Amino acid sequence: MAARASQTGLMALWKKGWSEIPEVMGSSVLGVIGIAAAAYGIKKHRDSDGDNKIYKSEYIVYRPDDPRVKNIKQ
């Protein structure tokens, strides 16, 4: 199922690529989905203050006037 010569644009390129190299096109879709899932996970981790854990392997000393003091979990 090759793309017709009269078709132009992104959809024709997609159809031609899918008919000629389906492995690359399929893995490209999975790669884009993986990158989007990783970006969502990183954003969710940063939004939930992920580095401010109750139990840490290293201790950090904050000054009393540091704005991060109000976010410390106890």
N, C-alpha and C positions, 0 to 999 in steps of 0.2 A: 504494500500500500504506500506507494511513493507520492510525495506532494506534486501536484500539477505545476507546470511551468508558469501558468497564469497567476498562481497564488504568490503573494509576497507578504512579507512581514514576519512577525514573531511566531504566529501560529504555523505558518508554512515551514519555518525553520525548526520548530518543535516536532512537527510531523515527520520531516525528513530525517532529523536526528534520531527519532524513536524507531524509524524503520531501518536505519543503517547501523546504529550503535545503541541498542536498547539497554545494554549493561551499564554504559556510561550515563545515559539519561536517567535510568532508575536510581543508580547510586548517587547521582547529583541531587535528585529529589530527597533521598534519605539524608544526604549531607546537609541540605538546607534545613530540613526538619530538625536535625540534631543541633545545628548551630542556634536555631530559634529556641529550642528547649533549654540549651545551656545558658543563653542570654536571659531567658525568663527565670531560671533558677538562680543565677547570680543577682538579678534585680531583686528577687524575693528575699534572698539572704541578706542583702544590704539594707532593704527596707525594714526587715525585722530585727535590725541591730544584731546581726549574727555573730559579731566578734566580741560582744559583751556577754560572756558566759559566766555562770556562777562559779564554776570550778575551772581554774586556769593552771597551767604548768608553770607560768612565770607571773610574778607579782609586779604591778605597776604602781608607783607612788604618784598621786595627783596632788596638786596644790589646791587649797580650799577655794580659790577663786577661779578654778578651771571650769569651763562650761560643761565638760563631760561628766562632772561629779554627779549631776542630777540624774544621769542615765545609768549609774552603777546599780547593779542588782545586789541585794543583800539577803 
